[in-house]
Amino acid sequence: MSDTTNGNSQMPWQEKAIGLIGAPTAIACYLVYILAGEVKTVSTETRQGLTSHASQTTELINRMDEANREQKLLKLLLQRICVNTAKTEQTRADCFR
């Protein structure tokens, strides 16, 4: 018997695997391996994008909070100016509407 018939051949393991499972299955496994790597890359990029988005959202919220505080301060200042310049009680009361 030759080495190729009794399983003791010196074929590389890849060729033995293809002979055992068949070429279509080997190609399918290879494609799954490649696509799994692509999915991992896309997943990593998505995670980085989400992290960046979260930090930008936090910064935006902080800016909006600061703008709200400034708006309240400006409103208070305008009300004080209105009260100080009002000539009657009715116009003073109108400053707080």
Beta strands, then each sheet from edge to edge (+ up, - down):
end
